[in-house]
């Protein structure tokens, strides 16, 4: 694998886009990284962010994945207006766990609202680093 590999693409606004995003990540990760815990955690986080953009955002949904030795960074951009919220879902809730899952498996993550509108959500997963995120309080 080279020192850094990066790819950007616009995802189709269909559920198949989640599988497309995971496939792109695996292709970029290559043989050296694709079977590691780092790639598995990145795939899970990417699935959650793309699903969130498709469910709660607005098209276009754009994906950017960057792979460096021992590190995967992904950015998902959509035209949605709603702020991203790390929620503490109740056990009976059908939704609301996506960002908590992301926070639990990545090294770092965040989101911002660009000047042109929409939202940009990103994460980084690095080998041999514990996730850094605000802890969640379990539901009563």
Beta strands, then each sheet from edge to edge (+ up, - down):
strand 1: 4-11
strand 2: 61-68
strand 3: 71-78
strand 4: 108-112
strand 5: 119-126
sheet 1: 1+ 2- 3+ 5- 4+
end
